[in-house]
Amino acid sequence: MALSATHLRFAATLLRWLPVTDRPAYFSGTLYPDSRWVSGLAREKTHADRFLNPDFAVDDFSLGWHVHCVCDRIQGQIHQDLLGDLSMLTDSERWVRLSAAKVIQDGFDAAKGDLAQQLALLVDGLAPNGEPPGSVADYFGFVRRAYRGCTARTPADYARLWADVGLDPTMITRIEDAVACMQANPVLVDALVASFDRMVSRWIEQYGNDGRGKWFR
């Protein structure tokens, strides 16, 4: 999954093409799927392939949800190209490498756009999958705290967020170590930072039909 600043920046950029009228619903929808880390929902409930289908988007909340899943898909394609062949890694090793790459991009994306305004629009009290009361609001609260100030983020900021959502401390340390390793490669860092523009271009090329077509409601 992409991290929150990348998701919000991507969703905000696509507003150029998407006729959103309820921005609180849209931005809440684009962060909602990852609330499963707090609610305990199975990933299939929030990230199944069916959410990539434009027909899933019947209102601004579900459009944001839809954009979230497409953002994940496109970023994953680009990052895997940049990181090279990961097929020899275990699932855990691959997840750590991809998570570290997302941290590097997200740290840059956090300093772009109107993140503070978007975070302020998030709607608490949502439970589209019958989540435990308050679990989605708790997740949004963790995200608001992690991105307070909206400047470029550090690995420590992400470590706090991951601890809040219950990620195993050993995995957090492994991601931090992988981030440090990647940061020693300035060519890779520059490529990861440049991923955002490639993501938008790929959305237009692969999904948007020049930003309209099947994506334009």
PyRosetta script that sets phi, psi and omega in degrees:
from pyrosetta import init, pose_from_sequence

init()
pose = pose_from_sequence("MALSATHLRFAATLLRWLPVTDRPAYFSGTLYPDSRWVSGLAREKTHADRFLNPDFAVDDFSLGWHVHCVCDRIQGQIHQDLLGDLSMLTDSERWVRLSAAKVIQDGFDAAKGDLAQQLALLVDGLAPNGEPPGSVADYFGFVRRAYRGCTARTPADYARLWADVGLDPTMITRIEDAVACMQANPVLVDALVASFDRMVSRWIEQYGNDGRGKWFR")
pose.set_psi(1, 144.2)
pose.set_omega(1, 168.7)
pose.set_phi(2, -67.7)
pose.set_psi(2, 161.4)
pose.set_omega(2, 177.5)
pose.set_phi(3, -92.9)
pose.set_psi(3, 173.0)
pose.set_omega(3, -163.1)
pose.set_phi(4, -64.1)
pose.set_psi(4, -41.9)
pose.set_omega(4, -178.5)
pose.set_phi(5, -65.5)
pose.set_psi(5, -39.7)
pose.set_omega(5, 177.0)
pose.set_phi(6, -63.4)
pose.set_psi(6, -43.2)
pose.set_omega(6, 178.5)
pose.set_phi(7, -60.1)
pose.set_psi(7, -46.2)
pose.set_omega(7, -177.8)
pose.set_phi(8, -68.1)
pose.set_psi(8, -40.6)
pose.set_omega(8, 178.7)
pose.set_phi(9, -64.5)
pose.set_psi(9, -41.8)
pose.set_omega(9, 179.2)
pose.set_phi(10, -63.5)
pose.set_psi(10, -47.9)
pose.set_omega(10, -180.0)
pose.set_phi(11, -61.6)
pose.set_psi(11, -40.5)
pose.set_omega(11, 179.9)
pose.set_phi(12, -66.2)
pose.set_psi(12, -39.5)
pose.set_omega(12, 179.9)
pose.set_phi(13, -64.4)
pose.set_psi(13, -38.0)
pose.set_omega(13, -178.7)
pose.set_phi(14, -71.5)
pose.set_psi(14, -11.0)
pose.set_omega(14, 175.8)
pose.set_phi(15, -59.9)
pose.set_psi(15, -21.0)
pose.set_omega(15, 176.6)
pose.set_phi(16, -58.8)
pose.set_psi(16, -30.0)
pose.set_omega(16, -175.6)
pose.set_phi(17, -112.0)
pose.set_psi(17, -24.1)
pose.set_omega(17, -173.5)
pose.set_phi(18, -98.3)
pose.set_psi(18, 131.5)
pose.set_omega(18, -175.4)
pose.set_phi(19, -82.1)
pose.set_psi(19, 64.5)
pose.set_omega(19, -179.1)
pose.set_phi(20, -77.6)
pose.set_psi(20, 132.5)
pose.set_omega(20, 177.0)
pose.set_phi(21, -110.6)
pose.set_psi(21, -23.1)
pose.set_omega(21, -178.7)
pose.set_phi(22, -116.8)
pose.set_psi(22, 88.8)
pose.set_omega(22, -175.4)
pose.set_phi(23, -66.9)
pose.set_psi(23, -38.3)
pose.set_omega(23, 175.0)
pose.set_phi(24, -56.3)
pose.set_psi(24, -43.1)
pose.set_omega(24, 178.4)
pose.set_phi(25, -65.2)
pose.set_psi(25, -42.4)
pose.set_omega(25, -177.6)
pose.set_phi(26, -64.0)
pose.set_psi(26, -49.6)
pose.set_omega(26, -178.8)
pose.set_phi(27, -70.3)
pose.set_psi(27, -33.0)
pose.set_omega(27, 174.4)
pose.set_phi(28, -64.2)
pose.set_psi(28, -40.9)
pose.set_omega(28, 178.2)
pose.set_phi(29, -63.8)
pose.set_psi(29, -33.7)
pose.set_omega(29, -176.7)
pose.set_phi(30, -78.3)
pose.set_psi(30, -15.1)
pose.set_omega(30, 172.7)
pose.set_phi(31, -103.6)
pose.set_psi(31, -20.1)
pose.set_omega(31, -174.5)
pose.set_phi(32, -51.5)
pose.set_psi(32, -45.9)
pose.set_omega(32, -171.5)
pose.set_phi(33, -55.0)
pose.set_psi(33, -34.1)
pose.set_omega(33, -177.8)
pose.set_phi(34, -79.9)
pose.set_psi(34, -2.7)
pose.set_omega(34, 173.7)
pose.set_phi(35, -66.3)
pose.set_psi(35, -10.5)
pose.set_omega(35, 177.9)
pose.set_phi(36, -60.0)
pose.set_psi(36, -23.4)
pose.set_omega(36, 177.0)
pose.set_phi(37, -61.5)
pose.set_psi(37, -29.8)
pose.set_omega(37, 179.9)
pose.set_phi(38, -95.8)
pose.set_psi(38, -41.4)
pose.set_omega(38, -175.6)
pose.set_phi(39, -75.1)
pose.set_psi(39, -23.4)
pose.set_omega(39, -179.1)
pose.set_phi(40, 86.8)
pose.set_psi(40, 7.6)
pose.set_omega(40, 178.4)
pose.set_phi(41, -64.6)
pose.set_psi(41, 149.1)
pose.set_omega(41, 172.3)
pose.set_phi(42, -66.7)
pose.set_psi(42, 146.9)
pose.set_omega(42, -177.8)
pose.set_phi(43, -57.2)
pose.set_psi(43, -33.9)
pose.set_omega(43, -179.5)
pose.set_phi(44, -58.4)
pose.set_psi(44, -27.3)
pose.set_omega(44, -178.7)
pose.set_phi(45, -71.8)
pose.set_psi(45, -22.1)
pose.set_omega(45, -174.4)
pose.set_phi(46, -124.7)
pose.set_psi(46, -16.8)
pose.set_omega(46, -173.3)
pose.set_phi(47, -129.9)
pose.set_psi(47, 19.0)
pose.set_omega(47, -179.3)
pose.set_phi(48, -65.2)
pose.set_psi(48, 158.6)
pose.set_omega(48, -178.8)
pose.set_phi(49, -59.7)
pose.set_psi(49, -26.0)
pose.set_omega(49, -178.2)
pose.set_phi(50, -63.0)
pose.set_psi(50, -23.2)
pose.set_omega(50, 179.7)
pose.set_phi(51, -75.9)
pose.set_psi(51, -11.7)
pose.set_omega(51, 174.8)
pose.set_phi(52, -79.0)
pose.set_psi(52, -14.8)
pose.set_omega(52, -179.9)
pose.set_phi(53, -75.1)
pose.set_psi(53, 123.2)
pose.set_omega(53, 179.8)
pose.set_phi(54, -55.6)
pose.set_psi(54, -25.8)
pose.set_omega(54, 179.8)
pose.set_phi(55, -66.4)
pose.set_psi(55, -17.2)
pose.set_omega(55, 176.6)
pose.set_phi(56, -65.3)
pose.set_psi(56, -29.6)
pose.set_omega(56, -174.5)
pose.set_phi(57, -80.7)
pose.set_psi(57, 95.9)
pose.set_omega(57, -178.5)
pose.set_phi(58, -106.4)
pose.set_psi(58, -8.5)
pose.set_omega(58, 176.4)
pose.set_phi(59, -154.4)
pose.set_psi(59, 179.7)
pose.set_omega(59, -174.1)
pose.set_phi(60, -68.8)
pose.set_psi(60, -32.2)
pose.set_omega(60, 176.9)
pose.set_phi(61, -65.2)
pose.set_psi(61, -49.5)
pose.set_omega(61, -179.3)
pose.set_phi(62, -69.2)
pose.set_psi(62, -26.2)
pose.set_omega(62, 173.8)
pose.set_phi(63, -65.8)
pose.set_psi(63, -43.5)
pose.set_omega(63, 176.3)
pose.set_phi(64, -61.4)
pose.set_psi(64, -41.3)
pose.set_omega(64, 177.2)
pose.set_phi(65, -60.0)
pose.set_psi(65, -46.6)
pose.set_omega(65, 177.6)
pose.set_phi(66, -58.1)
pose.set_psi(66, -46.7)
pose.set_omega(66, 179.6)
pose.set_phi(67, -62.9)
pose.set_psi(67, -37.9)
pose.set_omega(67, 176.8)
pose.set_phi(68, -55.6)
pose.set_psi(68, -49.3)
pose.set_omega(68, -175.5)
pose.set_phi(69, -68.3)
pose.set_psi(69, -35.7)
pose.set_omega(69, 176.3)
pose.set_phi(70, -68.8)
pose.set_psi(70, -39.2)
pose.set_omega(70, 176.1)
pose.set_phi(71, -57.5)
pose.set_psi(71, -46.7)
pose.set_omega(71, 177.4)
pose.set_phi(72, -57.5)
pose.set_psi(72, -46.7)
pose.set_omega(72, -176.2)
pose.set_phi(73, -63.1)
pose.set_psi(73, -48.5)
pose.set_omega(73, -176.6)
pose.set_phi(74, -67.2)
pose.set_psi(74, -45.4)
pose.set_omega(74, 179.4)
pose.set_phi(75, -60.7)
pose.set_psi(75, -40.8)
pose.set_omega(75, 179.1)
pose.set_phi(76, -59.8)
pose.set_psi(76, -41.6)
pose.set_omega(76, 178.0)
pose.set_phi(77, -61.4)
pose.set_psi(77, -46.5)
pose.set_omega(77, -176.4)
pose.set_phi(78, -68.7)
pose.set_psi(78, -45.3)
pose.set_omega(78, -178.3)
pose.set_phi(79, -65.5)
pose.set_psi(79, -38.1)
pose.set_omega(79, 178.3)
pose.set_phi(80, -65.1)
pose.set_psi(80, -35.4)
pose.set_omega(80, 174.4)
pose.set_phi(81, -62.1)
pose.set_psi(81, -41.9)
pose.set_omega(81, -177.3)
pose.set_phi(82, -71.0)
pose.set_psi(82, -34.7)
pose.set_omega(82, -175.3)
pose.set_phi(83, -85.2)
pose.set_psi(83, -9.6)
pose.set_omega(83, 178.7)
pose.set_phi(84, 82.5)
pose.set_psi(84, -168.5)
pose.set_omega(84, -175.7)
pose.set_phi(85, -69.6)
pose.set_psi(85, 114.7)
pose.set_omega(85, 178.7)
pose.set_phi(86, -105.6)
pose.set_psi(86, 8.9)
pose.set_omega(86, -172.2)
pose.set_phi(87, -66.6)
pose.set_psi(87, -22.9)
pose.set_omega(87, -179.0)
pose.set_phi(88, -83.4)
pose.set_psi(88, -7.5)
pose.set_omega(88, -179.9)
pose.set_phi(89, -83.8)
pose.set_psi(89, 156.2)
pose.set_omega(89, 170.6)
pose.set_phi(90, -70.9)
pose.set_psi(90, 165.3)
pose.set_omega(90, 178.0)
pose.set_phi(91, -56.8)
pose.set_psi(91, -41.6)
pose.set_omega(91, -179.5)
pose.set_phi(92, -65.3)
pose.set_psi(92, -44.2)
pose.set_omega(92, 179.9)
pose.set_phi(93, -64.6)
pose.set_psi(93, -40.8)
pose.set_omega(93, 179.4)
pose.set_phi(94, -64.9)
pose.set_psi(94, -42.6)
pose.set_omega(94, 179.7)
pose.set_phi(95, -62.0)
pose.set_psi(95, -40.6)
pose.set_omega(95, 179.1)
pose.set_phi(96, -64.0)
pose.set_psi(96, -44.9)
pose.set_omega(96, -179.7)
pose.set_phi(97, -62.7)
pose.set_psi(97, -45.9)
pose.set_omega(97, -179.7)
pose.set_phi(98, -66.5)
pose.set_psi(98, -37.3)
pose.set_omega(98, 178.0)
pose.set_phi(99, -64.0)
pose.set_psi(99, -40.4)
pose.set_omega(99, 178.7)
pose.set_phi(100, -63.2)
pose.set_psi(100, -40.9)
pose.set_omega(100, 178.1)
pose.set_phi(101, -62.5)
pose.set_psi(101, -39.2)
pose.set_omega(101, 179.0)
pose.set_phi(102, -65.6)
pose.set_psi(102, -37.0)
pose.set_omega(102, 177.5)
pose.set_phi(103, -60.2)
pose.set_psi(103, -44.7)
pose.set_omega(103, -177.9)
pose.set_phi(104, -63.9)
pose.set_psi(104, -45.6)
pose.set_omega(104, 178.3)
pose.set_phi(105, -66.2)
pose.set_psi(105, -45.4)
pose.set_omega(105, -176.0)
pose.set_phi(106, -63.3)
pose.set_psi(106, -36.1)
pose.set_omega(106, 178.5)
pose.set_phi(107, -59.4)
pose.set_psi(107, -34.4)
pose.set_omega(107, 176.2)
pose.set_phi(108, -77.1)
pose.set_psi(108, -44.6)
pose.set_omega(108, -178.0)
pose.set_phi(109, -62.5)
pose.set_psi(109, -28.4)
pose.set_omega(109, -178.2)
pose.set_phi(110, -63.2)
pose.set_psi(110, -26.5)
pose.set_omega(110, -178.3)
pose.set_phi(111, -89.4)
pose.set_psi(111, 1.5)
pose.set_omega(111, -177.1)
pose.set_phi(112, -106.8)
pose.set_psi(112, 155.0)
pose.set_omega(112, 172.6)
pose.set_phi(113, 71.6)
pose.set_psi(113, -155.4)
pose.set_omega(113, -174.6)
pose.set_phi(114, -114.4)
pose.set_psi(114, 55.6)
pose.set_omega(114, -175.0)
pose.set_phi(115, -59.1)
pose.set_psi(115, -41.8)
pose.set_omega(115, -178.7)
pose.set_phi(116, -61.0)
pose.set_psi(116, -43.1)
pose.set_omega(116, 179.4)
pose.set_phi(117, -65.3)
pose.set_psi(117, -40.9)
pose.set_omega(117, -179.3)
pose.set_phi(118, -66.9)
pose.set_psi(118, -40.9)
pose.set_omega(118, 178.5)
pose.set_phi(119, -64.0)
pose.set_psi(119, -34.0)
pose.set_omega(119, 179.6)
pose.set_phi(120, -68.8)
pose.set_psi(120, -20.3)
pose.set_omega(120, -178.1)
pose.set_phi(121, -84.8)
pose.set_psi(121, -12.7)
pose.set_omega(121, -175.4)
pose.set_phi(122, -58.4)
pose.set_psi(122, 135.8)
pose.set_omega(122, -175.0)
pose.set_phi(123, -98.6)
pose.set_psi(123, 118.9)
pose.set_omega(123, 176.9)
pose.set_phi(124, -81.4)
pose.set_psi(124, 165.7)
pose.set_omega(124, 176.4)
pose.set_phi(125, 88.3)
pose.set_psi(125, 8.9)
pose.set_omega(125, -179.7)
pose.set_phi(126, -80.7)
pose.set_psi(126, 147.6)
pose.set_omega(126, 174.9)
pose.set_phi(127, -158.4)
pose.set_psi(127, 60.5)
pose.set_omega(127, -174.5)
pose.set_phi(128, -65.3)
pose.set_psi(128, -19.9)
pose.set_omega(128, 176.6)
pose.set_phi(129, -111.2)
pose.set_psi(129, 22.1)
pose.set_omega(129, -179.7)
pose.set_phi(130, 68.1)
pose.set_psi(130, 34.4)
pose.set_omega(130, -179.6)
pose.set_phi(131, -61.2)
pose.set_psi(131, 157.5)
pose.set_omega(131, 173.7)
pose.set_phi(132, -55.4)
pose.set_psi(132, 141.5)
pose.set_omega(132, -178.4)
pose.set_phi(133, -52.0)
pose.set_psi(133, 130.3)
pose.set_omega(133, 175.2)
pose.set_phi(134, 84.5)
pose.set_psi(134, -7.5)
pose.set_omega(134, -174.6)
pose.set_phi(135, -69.4)
pose.set_psi(135, -40.0)
pose.set_omega(135, 178.1)
pose.set_phi(136, -67.8)
pose.set_psi(136, -42.1)
pose.set_omega(136, 176.9)
pose.set_phi(137, -61.3)
pose.set_psi(137, -38.8)
pose.set_omega(137, 177.7)
pose.set_phi(138, -61.5)
pose.set_psi(138, -43.6)
pose.set_omega(138, 179.5)
pose.set_phi(139, -62.5)
pose.set_psi(139, -46.4)
pose.set_omega(139, 178.1)
pose.set_phi(140, -58.6)
pose.set_psi(140, -38.5)
pose.set_omega(140, 177.8)
pose.set_phi(141, -63.5)
pose.set_psi(141, -40.8)
pose.set_omega(141, 177.3)
pose.set_phi(142, -62.2)
pose.set_psi(142, -40.9)
pose.set_omega(142, 179.8)
pose.set_phi(143, -66.3)
pose.set_psi(143, -44.8)
pose.set_omega(143, 178.6)
pose.set_phi(144, -57.5)
pose.set_psi(144, -42.9)
pose.set_omega(144, -179.4)
pose.set_phi(145, -66.6)
pose.set_psi(145, -41.1)
pose.set_omega(145, -177.8)
pose.set_phi(146, -64.3)
pose.set_psi(146, -32.2)
pose.set_omega(146, -175.7)
pose.set_phi(147, -106.4)
pose.set_psi(147, 15.8)
pose.set_omega(147, 179.3)
pose.set_phi(148, -58.7)
pose.set_psi(148, 130.0)
pose.set_omega(148, -177.7)
pose.set_phi(149, 97.6)
pose.set_psi(149, -28.7)
pose.set_omega(149, 171.8)
pose.set_phi(150, 56.5)
pose.set_psi(150, 26.0)
pose.set_omega(150, 171.9)
pose.set_phi(151, -90.4)
pose.set_psi(151, 178.5)
pose.set_omega(151, 177.7)
pose.set_phi(152, -56.5)
pose.set_psi(152, 135.8)
pose.set_omega(152, -176.1)
pose.set_phi(153, -87.8)
pose.set_psi(153, 158.5)
pose.set_omega(153, 176.0)
pose.set_phi(154, -112.6)
pose.set_psi(154, 162.3)
pose.set_omega(154, 176.7)
pose.set_phi(155, -54.7)
pose.set_psi(155, -32.1)
pose.set_omega(155, 179.7)
pose.set_phi(156, -64.4)
pose.set_psi(156, -34.1)
pose.set_omega(156, 177.3)
pose.set_phi(157, -62.2)
pose.set_psi(157, -41.9)
pose.set_omega(157, 179.8)
pose.set_phi(158, -71.0)
pose.set_psi(158, -35.4)
pose.set_omega(158, 178.1)
pose.set_phi(159, -59.8)
pose.set_psi(159, -40.3)
pose.set_omega(159, 178.2)
pose.set_phi(160, -65.6)
pose.set_psi(160, -42.4)
pose.set_omega(160, 179.3)
pose.set_phi(161, -63.4)
pose.set_psi(161, -44.7)
pose.set_omega(161, -179.5)
pose.set_phi(162, -65.1)
pose.set_psi(162, -37.0)
pose.set_omega(162, 175.9)
pose.set_phi(163, -64.1)
pose.set_psi(163, -39.6)
pose.set_omega(163, 178.9)
pose.set_phi(164, -59.8)
pose.set_psi(164, -38.6)
pose.set_omega(164, -176.1)
pose.set_phi(165, -91.1)
pose.set_psi(165, 2.9)
pose.set_omega(165, 171.0)
pose.set_phi(166, 92.6)
pose.set_psi(166, 18.0)
pose.set_omega(166, 177.1)
pose.set_phi(167, -68.8)
pose.set_psi(167, 141.2)
pose.set_omega(167, -178.1)
pose.set_phi(168, -58.0)
pose.set_psi(168, 131.4)
pose.set_omega(168, -178.3)
pose.set_phi(169, -55.7)
pose.set_psi(169, -34.0)
pose.set_omega(169, 178.4)
pose.set_phi(170, -64.0)
pose.set_psi(170, -39.3)
pose.set_omega(170, 178.0)
pose.set_phi(171, -67.4)
pose.set_psi(171, -38.5)
pose.set_omega(171, 177.9)
pose.set_phi(172, -59.9)
pose.set_psi(172, -45.7)
pose.set_omega(172, 179.2)
pose.set_phi(173, -62.5)
pose.set_psi(173, -40.7)
pose.set_omega(173, 179.3)
pose.set_phi(174, -63.7)
pose.set_psi(174, -39.7)
pose.set_omega(174, 177.7)
pose.set_phi(175, -65.7)
pose.set_psi(175, -43.9)
pose.set_omega(175, 178.7)
pose.set_phi(176, -58.8)
pose.set_psi(176, -41.6)
pose.set_omega(176, 178.6)
pose.set_phi(177, -64.6)
pose.set_psi(177, -39.8)
pose.set_omega(177, 179.2)
pose.set_phi(178, -67.7)
pose.set_psi(178, -37.1)
pose.set_omega(178, 175.9)
pose.set_phi(179, -61.4)
pose.set_psi(179, -46.7)
pose.set_omega(179, 179.8)
pose.set_phi(180, -59.5)
pose.set_psi(180, -39.6)
pose.set_omega(180, 178.6)
pose.set_phi(181, -64.7)
pose.set_psi(181, -44.1)
pose.set_omega(181, 179.7)
pose.set_phi(182, -66.8)
pose.set_psi(182, -36.4)
pose.set_omega(182, -179.1)
pose.set_phi(183, -65.9)
pose.set_psi(183, -18.0)
pose.set_omega(183, 176.3)
pose.set_phi(184, -79.1)
pose.set_psi(184, -3.7)
pose.set_omega(184, 179.5)
pose.set_phi(185, -115.3)
pose.set_psi(185, 90.0)
pose.set_omega(185, -174.0)
pose.set_phi(186, -62.8)
pose.set_psi(186, -28.5)
pose.set_omega(186, 178.3)
pose.set_phi(187, -65.7)
pose.set_psi(187, -43.6)
pose.set_omega(187, 178.0)
pose.set_phi(188, -66.5)
pose.set_psi(188, -41.6)
pose.set_omega(188, 178.6)
pose.set_phi(189, -58.9)
pose.set_psi(189, -47.0)
pose.set_omega(189, 179.7)
pose.set_phi(190, -60.4)
pose.set_psi(190, -39.5)
pose.set_omega(190, -179.9)
pose.set_phi(191, -67.3)
pose.set_psi(191, -39.0)
pose.set_omega(191, 178.4)
pose.set_phi(192, -67.5)
pose.set_psi(192, -40.6)
pose.set_omega(192, 177.9)
pose.set_phi(193, -62.5)
pose.set_psi(193, -35.9)
pose.set_omega(193, -179.6)
pose.set_phi(194, -78.1)
pose.set_psi(194, -4.3)
pose.set_omega(194, -176.9)
pose.set_phi(195, -60.7)
pose.set_psi(195, -32.1)
pose.set_omega(195, -173.4)
pose.set_phi(196, -60.7)
pose.set_psi(196, -49.1)
pose.set_omega(196, -179.5)
pose.set_phi(197, -61.8)
pose.set_psi(197, -35.6)
pose.set_omega(197, 176.8)
pose.set_phi(198, -66.1)
pose.set_psi(198, -35.8)
pose.set_omega(198, 178.6)
pose.set_phi(199, -63.1)
pose.set_psi(199, -44.8)
pose.set_omega(199, 179.9)
pose.set_phi(200, -64.8)
pose.set_psi(200, -43.6)
pose.set_omega(200, 178.6)
pose.set_phi(201, -61.2)
pose.set_psi(201, -40.8)
pose.set_omega(201, -179.7)
pose.set_phi(202, -68.7)
pose.set_psi(202, -35.1)
pose.set_omega(202, 175.6)
pose.set_phi(203, -59.5)
pose.set_psi(203, -45.5)
pose.set_omega(203, -179.9)
pose.set_phi(204, -63.5)
pose.set_psi(204, -44.5)
pose.set_omega(204, -176.2)
pose.set_phi(205, -69.4)
pose.set_psi(205, -45.2)
pose.set_omega(205, -171.1)
pose.set_phi(206, -92.5)
pose.set_psi(206, -31.7)
pose.set_omega(206, -170.7)
pose.set_phi(207, -122.6)
pose.set_psi(207, -28.4)
pose.set_omega(207, -167.9)
pose.set_phi(208, -91.2)
pose.set_psi(208, -16.3)
pose.set_omega(208, -175.4)
pose.set_phi(209, 49.2)
pose.set_psi(209, 59.8)
pose.set_omega(209, -173.5)
pose.set_phi(210, 63.0)
pose.set_psi(210, 32.4)
pose.set_omega(210, 175.0)
pose.set_phi(211, 84.5)
pose.set_psi(211, 3.0)
pose.set_omega(211, -178.5)
pose.set_phi(212, -126.7)
pose.set_psi(212, -118.9)
pose.set_omega(212, 176.8)
pose.set_phi(213, 52.2)
pose.set_psi(213, -137.0)
pose.set_omega(213, -173.4)
pose.set_phi(214, -67.4)
pose.set_psi(214, -17.6)
pose.set_omega(214, -179.2)
pose.set_phi(215, -84.1)
pose.set_psi(215, -17.6)
pose.set_omega(215, -172.1)
pose.set_phi(216, -93.4)
pose.set_psi(216, 113.8)
pose.set_omega(216, -176.9)
pose.set_phi(217, -81.0)
pose.dump_pdb("model.pdb")
